[in-house]
Amino acid sequence: MYLQRRNRITRQSEAIRSLVSETKLSPNDFIVPLFIDEGTNSKTEIASMPGYYRNSLDVTVNEVKELWSMGLKSVLLFVKSKDELKDNTGKEAWNKDGLMQRSIKAIKDAVPEMYVMTDVALDPYSSYGHDGIVKDGQIVNDETVEALVKMSISHAEAGADMVAPSDMMDGRIGAIRKGLEENNFINTGIMSYSAKYASCFYGPFRDALDSAPGFGDKKTYQMDYANRIEAIKETLMDVEEGADIVMVKPALSYLDIIREVKNAANVPVSAYNISGEYAMIKAAAEKGWINEDKAIMEVLTSIKRAGADLIATYFAKDAIRILNH
Ligand code: PBG
C-alpha cells in the first residue's frame, strides 16, 4: 500500500512523541487551593475528597513551605468560618483579625514569594450559605457587591497578591477594582471567576467548608450549564471592568467554554478543576476502575490543551510528583 502521508510516524517512539507534544504541564501551571481551619496542629480529611485536608493555620504554613519547595508558586485560600461568626451580612469576611486575614499574613511572612490568592464570596460567612446577602428570599446584588469590596480591601490590607471573587454578582469586578485603587492597593490583582456555572460538582467543596446553601440553589447568580454565549459576555465584561485573570469553572464539563474564552479574551485564562472532579477520579481509582496517576495527567493536560493558562487543582502536588518521576 502506498501512502503519501503516514501519521503514525510521529507516534513511533517515546522520543518522537515527546518532541512533537503540543501541551506540557509544569509547576507554573498550577494554583493550589487550600482549606484553612481554626485551631492548631489539626488536619481533617474531607470525607468526600479523600487525600485532601482542611488544616489549621500552623499546618497550612508548613504545607505552603513544602509547596514552594516543590516549585508551586500560587495558593488560593479558603477558610472555614465558625458557625457563631456567620450572619446574613457576612461581616466576618472583612474582620481584620479574621481567620482569612491572619492566614494571608502568616503565609506571606513564612514564604513571601508565594503568590497568595484569596476567595472572595460570602458563602463561608453567610448564615444562609449563599454567596450574597439575602432579603425576602432573594440574593441582593448591590449590597452584596459593597460587602465584597470591603472583603477584598481587607484581604489586600492583610497582604493578598490577588483577590478571586467567586460570587457571580453583577458589577463586582469594577467595584472591587475601584475600591482597591481608592485605597492605594494598586498592585493587588483580581482573578475573576467570570464564567462560573451552577454545578452539582461543587458538592464536596461545600462539605469541606460546611457552606452548602440553606435554602434553594445558586441558579440566580451562577450560570446555566446550557449556555455558551453568556460565558463570553461575562468574561469580556470582567476584563473591561478590570479583571487581570478570568476563570472558567468547573473545568471538565466546560472545556469548550475554556477554549472560547481563551480565544475571546486578551488576559490569561484560568480554569478550576473542582472538588467533584477530584472526587470522581479518587472514587474510581479507589475501586480500581481507573489508574489514578494517568487519569490526573490526562485530565490536567486536557484542561491546558483547551486553553487554560492556569489551573486551580487539588491534584497539583500529585502532578508534580508524577512529572518528576
Ligand atoms: C464559593 C466557592 C465554591 C467553590 C469555590 N468558591 C462553591 C460554590 O460556589 O458553591 C467551588 C470549588 C470546588 O468545588 O472545588 N463561592
Boltz pocket constraint, residues with backbone or C-beta under 6 A from the ligand:
constraints:
  - pocket:
      binder: B
      contacts: [[A, 119], [A, 120], [A, 121], [A, 123], [A, 131], [A, 166], [A, 167], [A, 201], [A, 202], [A, 203], [A, 204], [A, 205], [A, 206], [A, 211], [A, 218], [A, 273], [A, 274], [A, 275], [A, 276]]
      max_distance: 6.0
